Amino acid sequence: MPMTPKEVIKYLKKNGFKVISQRGSHIKMKNSKTGRQTTVPNHSKSMKKGLEDAILKQAGLK
């Protein structure tokens, strides 16, 4: 089952990512150790599986 944006943000923070900016409903996060950066759309419903996979792949967690 796909994660919600809140769950993805919590997971990224647990893995060393920090919020660096937010513009509207999109939160930009960066890991200072690896230099990787990703953007999470913070909408109320669950993400589609492909989007979730893409975010985790950008973050280097998948």
N, CA, C and O atoms as a MOPAC input file, in Angstrom:
PM7 MOZYME 1SCF
protein

 N      0.84600 1    -1.19200 1     0.00000 1
 C      0.00000 1     0.00000 1     0.00000 1
 C      0.88700 1     1.24900 1     0.00000 1
 O      1.79900 1     1.36200 1     0.81800 1
 N      0.62200 1     2.17700 1    -0.90700 1
 C      1.43100 1     3.40000 1    -0.99200 1
 C      1.36600 1     4.23400 1     0.29600 1
 O      0.37500 1     4.22500 1     1.02600 1
 N      2.46300 1     4.94900 1     0.53500 1
 C      2.54500 1     5.79400 1     1.72100 1
 C      1.88700 1     7.14900 1     1.46300 1
 O      1.71700 1     7.57300 1     0.32000 1
 N      1.52600 1     7.80600 1     2.55000 1
 C      1.02200 1     9.17500 1     2.45600 1
 C      2.23600 1    10.10300 1     2.44300 1
 O      3.32900 1     9.68200 1     2.82300 1
 N      2.06900 1    11.34200 1     2.01800 1
 C      3.19400 1    12.28500 1     2.03500 1
 C      3.80300 1    12.45700 1     3.42400 1
 O      5.02200 1    12.58000 1     3.54400 1
 N      2.98400 1    12.46900 1     4.47200 1
 C      3.50600 1    12.60500 1     5.83700 1
 C      4.42600 1    11.44200 1     6.18800 1
 O      5.46300 1    11.63500 1     6.82200 1
 N      4.04200 1    10.22700 1     5.77300 1
 C      4.86000 1     9.04700 1     6.04800 1
 C      6.18500 1     9.10600 1     5.29400 1
 O      7.22500 1     8.72200 1     5.83000 1
 N      6.14800 1     9.59100 1     4.04800 1
 C      7.36600 1     9.70300 1     3.24000 1
 C      8.30500 1    10.73000 1     3.86800 1
 O      9.50700 1    10.48700 1     3.97200 1
 N      7.76900 1    11.86800 1     4.28500 1
 C      8.58000 1    12.91100 1     4.91800 1
 C      9.20800 1    12.38600 1     6.20800 1
 O     10.38500 1    12.63200 1     6.47500 1
 N      8.42500 1    11.66600 1     7.00500 1
 C      8.93000 1    11.08900 1     8.25300 1
 C     10.04700 1    10.09200 1     7.95600 1
 O     11.06300 1    10.07900 1     8.65100 1
 N      9.87100 1     9.25900 1     6.93400 1
 C     10.86800 1     8.26500 1     6.54300 1
 C     12.15700 1     8.94300 1     6.06900 1
 O     13.25500 1     8.50900 1     6.41600 1
 N     12.01700 1    10.00300 1     5.27700 1
 C     13.19700 1    10.71900 1     4.79100 1
 C     13.94900 1    11.37900 1     5.94600 1
 O     15.17900 1    11.34000 1     5.98900 1
 N     13.21800 1    11.98200 1     6.87800 1
 C     13.86100 1    12.61200 1     8.04100 1
 C     14.60900 1    11.58000 1     8.87200 1
 O     15.69200 1    11.85700 1     9.38900 1
 N     14.03300 1    10.39700 1     8.99900 1
 C     14.66600 1     9.30900 1     9.74600 1
 C     15.98700 1     8.88600 1     9.09800 1
 O     16.88500 1     8.38200 1     9.77200 1
 N     16.09500 1     9.09800 1     7.78500 1
 C     17.28600 1     8.71000 1     7.03900 1
 C     18.21000 1     9.89500 1     6.73500 1
 O     18.99300 1     9.84100 1     5.78700 1
 N     18.12300 1    10.95400 1     7.53100 1
 C     19.08100 1    12.05100 1     7.43600 1
 C     18.68700 1    13.23200 1     6.57500 1
 O     19.50200 1    14.13500 1     6.38700 1
 N     17.48900 1    13.26900 1     6.05000 1
 C     17.05300 1    14.39200 1     5.22300 1
 C     16.46200 1    15.49400 1     6.09300 1
 O     15.86500 1    15.23100 1     7.13700 1
 N     16.64100 1    16.73700 1     5.63900 1
 C     16.07700 1    17.89600 1     6.33100 1
 C     15.30700 1    18.73600 1     5.32500 1
 O     15.64800 1    18.77600 1     4.14300 1
 N     14.27100 1    19.40300 1     5.80200 1
 C     13.49000 1    20.29800 1     4.95500 1
 C     14.32500 1    21.54600 1     4.69600 1
 O     14.78300 1    22.19600 1     5.63500 1
 N     14.52300 1    21.88300 1     3.41300 1
 C     15.29600 1    23.08800 1     3.10500 1
 C     14.41000 1    24.21600 1     2.58700 1
 O     14.76400 1    25.38800 1     2.71500 1
 N     13.26200 1    23.87300 1     2.00300 1
 C     12.32700 1    24.91300 1     1.57200 1
 C     10.97400 1    24.29300 1     1.25700 1
 O     10.83800 1    23.08200 1     1.08600 1
 N      9.98500 1    25.16700 1     1.18700 1
 C      8.65100 1    24.73900 1     0.79800 1
 C      8.04300 1    25.83300 1    -0.05400 1
 O      8.08500 1    27.01200 1     0.29700 1
 N      7.47800 1    25.42700 1    -1.17600 1
 C      6.79600 1    26.37200 1    -2.04800 1
 C      5.42700 1    25.79200 1    -2.33500 1
 O      5.29900 1    24.81900 1    -3.07700 1
 N      4.41400 1    26.38300 1    -1.75400 1
 C      3.07000 1    25.84500 1    -1.89600 1
 C      2.96700 1    24.52900 1    -1.16400 1
 O      3.25700 1    24.45600 1     0.03000 1
 N      2.55700 1    23.48500 1    -1.86500 1
 C      2.38700 1    22.18300 1    -1.22800 1
 C      3.52400 1    21.22300 1    -1.55200 1
 O      3.37700 1    20.01200 1    -1.38200 1
 N      4.65700 1    21.74700 1    -2.01600 1
 C      5.79800 1    20.89800 1    -2.34300 1
 C      6.95000 1    21.20500 1    -1.40100 1
 O      7.37500 1    22.35200 1    -1.26700 1
 N      7.44500 1    20.16100 1    -0.75000 1
 C      8.50400 1    20.30400 1     0.24700 1
 C      9.80800 1    19.77100 1    -0.34000 1
 O      9.87800 1    18.62200 1    -0.77700 1
 N     10.83500 1    20.60900 1    -0.34500 1
 C     12.14200 1    20.21900 1    -0.85100 1
 C     12.98700 1    19.76400 1     0.33500 1
 O     13.11100 1    20.47100 1     1.33500 1
 N     13.56500 1    18.56700 1     0.20700 1
 C     14.36300 1    17.99400 1     1.28900 1
 C     15.74600 1    17.62300 1     0.76700 1
 O     15.91200 1    17.25000 1    -0.39500 1
 N     16.75000 1    17.73500 1     1.66500 1
 C     18.12700 1    17.44600 1     1.26600 1
 C     18.85000 1    16.70600 1     2.38000 1
 O     18.62500 1    16.94900 1     3.56600 1
 N     19.72700 1    15.79200 1     1.96300 1
 C     20.58800 1    15.07800 1     2.89900 1
 C     21.97500 1    15.69500 1     2.77500 1
 O     22.60800 1    15.60200 1     1.72300 1
 N     22.44700 1    16.32200 1     3.84400 1
 C     23.72600 1    17.02500 1     3.78200 1
 C     24.92000 1    16.06800 1     3.65700 1
 O     25.95900 1    16.45700 1     3.12400 1
 N     24.79000 1    14.84000 1     4.13500 1
 C     25.90200 1    13.87900 1     4.04300 1
 C     26.09300 1    13.37600 1     2.61700 1
 O     27.21900 1    13.31500 1     2.12300 1
 N     24.99500 1    13.01500 1     1.95400 1
 C     25.09200 1    12.45000 1     0.60800 1
 C     24.94500 1    13.50700 1    -0.48300 1
 O     25.35700 1    13.28000 1    -1.62000 1
 N     24.36700 1    14.65100 1    -0.15200 1
 C     24.14000 1    15.70200 1    -1.14500 1
 C     22.90700 1    15.46800 1    -1.99400 1
 O     22.61400 1    16.25100 1    -2.89800 1
 N     22.18500 1    14.40100 1    -1.71000 1
 C     20.97700 1    14.09400 1    -2.49400 1
 C     19.82600 1    15.00800 1    -2.08300 1
 O     19.71200 1    15.41800 1    -0.92800 1
 N     18.98100 1    15.31100 1    -3.06100 1
 C     17.85600 1    16.20600 1    -2.83700 1
 C     16.62400 1    15.63800 1    -3.52700 1
 O     16.72600 1    15.02900 1    -4.59200 1
 N     15.46200 1    15.84000 1    -2.91900 1
 C     14.21600 1    15.37300 1    -3.51800 1
 C     13.08500 1    16.30200 1    -3.12000 1
 O     13.19200 1    17.03600 1    -2.13700 1
 N     12.01400 1    16.27100 1    -3.87100 1
 C     10.83700 1    17.09100 1    -3.59300 1
 C      9.65300 1    16.17400 1    -3.34600 1
 O      9.40400 1    15.23700 1    -4.10400 1
 N      8.91900 1    16.46000 1    -2.26300 1
 C      7.76000 1    15.65500 1    -1.89400 1
 C      6.51000 1    16.51800 1    -2.02200 1
 O      6.42200 1    17.55500 1    -1.36600 1
 N      5.52900 1    16.11800 1    -2.85600 1
 C      4.27200 1    16.85600 1    -2.91600 1
 C      3.44400 1    16.53700 1    -1.67100 1
 O      3.10200 1    15.37900 1    -1.43300 1
 N      3.12600 1    17.54600 1    -0.88900 1
 C      2.43300 1    17.35300 1     0.38600 1
 C      0.93000 1    17.55600 1     0.20000 1
 O      0.37400 1    18.57000 1     0.62100 1
 N      0.28700 1    16.58500 1    -0.43400 1
 C     -1.16800 1    16.62500 1    -0.63600 1
 C     -1.81600 1    15.68500 1     0.37100 1
 O     -1.12100 1    14.90700 1     1.02300 1
 N     -3.11500 1    15.74400 1     0.50500 1
 C     -3.79200 1    15.00500 1     1.56600 1
 C     -3.96500 1    13.51300 1     1.28800 1
 O     -4.07800 1    12.73000 1     2.23100 1
 N     -3.98800 1    13.10100 1     0.03300 1
 C     -4.22600 1    11.68200 1    -0.25200 1
 C     -2.92800 1    10.91700 1    -0.44200 1
 O     -1.85500 1    11.51200 1    -0.54000 1
 N     -3.03100 1     9.60000 1    -0.49500 1
 C     -1.85900 1     8.74300 1    -0.69300 1
 C     -1.23100 1     8.99000 1    -2.05600 1
 O     -1.91200 1     9.35600 1    -3.01400 1
 N      0.08400 1     8.78400 1    -2.12500 1
 C      0.79200 1     8.93200 1    -3.39600 1
 C      0.59000 1     7.67900 1    -4.23100 1
 O      0.28400 1     6.60800 1    -3.70800 1
 N      0.76600 1     7.83100 1    -5.52300 1
 C      0.74700 1     6.65700 1    -6.38300 1
 C      2.09500 1     5.95800 1    -6.22800 1
 O      3.09900 1     6.58900 1    -5.90000 1
 N      2.10200 1     4.67100 1    -6.46400 1
 C      3.28600 1     3.84500 1    -6.22900 1
 C      4.49200 1     4.32700 1    -7.03300 1
 O      5.61100 1     4.33000 1    -6.52200 1
 N      4.27800 1     4.73200 1    -8.27400 1
 C      5.37600 1     5.20000 1    -9.12400 1
 C      6.03500 1     6.45200 1    -8.58700 1
 O      7.25900 1     6.58000 1    -8.63400 1
 N      5.23700 1     7.37800 1    -8.07600 1
 C      5.76900 1     8.61500 1    -7.51000 1
 C      6.55900 1     8.32500 1    -6.24000 1
 O      7.63900 1     8.87500 1    -6.02600 1
 N      6.01200 1     7.46100 1    -5.41000 1
 C      6.70400 1     7.06100 1    -4.17900 1
 C      8.06100 1     6.43400 1    -4.51900 1
 O      9.07400 1     6.77100 1    -3.90500 1
 N      8.07900 1     5.53200 1    -5.48500 1
 C      9.32200 1     4.87500 1    -5.90600 1
 C     10.32700 1     5.89200 1    -6.44400 1
 O     11.52000 1     5.79900 1    -6.15300 1
 N      9.85100 1     6.86400 1    -7.22600 1
 C     10.72400 1     7.87300 1    -7.80300 1
 C     11.36600 1     8.74200 1    -6.71900 1
 O     12.55300 1     9.05700 1    -6.79900 1
 N     10.59200 1     9.12600 1    -5.71600 1
 C     11.11400 1     9.94100 1    -4.61700 1
 C     12.17300 1     9.17000 1    -3.84600 1
 O     13.23600 1     9.71000 1    -3.53700 1
 N     11.88900 1     7.91300 1    -3.53300 1
 C     12.84800 1     7.09600 1    -2.78100 1
 C     14.11200 1     6.82200 1    -3.59800 1
 O     15.20700 1     6.73000 1    -3.04300 1
 N     13.95600 1     6.69300 1    -4.91800 1
 C     15.10800 1     6.46000 1    -5.78400 1
 C     15.98600 1     7.72200 1    -5.84100 1
 O     17.21200 1     7.62500 1    -5.79200 1
 N     15.36400 1     8.89700 1    -5.94300 1
 C     16.11300 1    10.15200 1    -5.93200 1
 C     16.86800 1    10.31100 1    -4.62100 1
 O     17.98100 1    10.83600 1    -4.59300 1
 N     16.25100 1     9.85200 1    -3.53400 1
 C     16.85900 1     9.96800 1    -2.21200 1
 C     17.94200 1     8.92200 1    -1.98600 1
 O     18.68200 1     8.99600 1    -1.00500 1
 N     18.04000 1     7.95200 1    -2.88200 1
 C     19.04200 1     6.89900 1    -2.74800 1
 C     18.66200 1     5.85400 1    -1.72800 1
 O     19.53200 1     5.17100 1    -1.18800 1
 N     17.37700 1     5.71500 1    -1.45300 1
 C     16.89200 1     4.76900 1    -0.46400 1
 C     16.24500 1     3.54800 1    -1.08200 1
 O     15.70700 1     2.70100 1    -0.36900 1
 N     16.29000 1     3.44800 1    -2.39700 1
 C     15.69000 1     2.30500 1    -3.08300 1
 C     16.55900 1     1.86900 1    -4.22200 1
 O     16.22300 1     0.91600 1    -4.92500 1

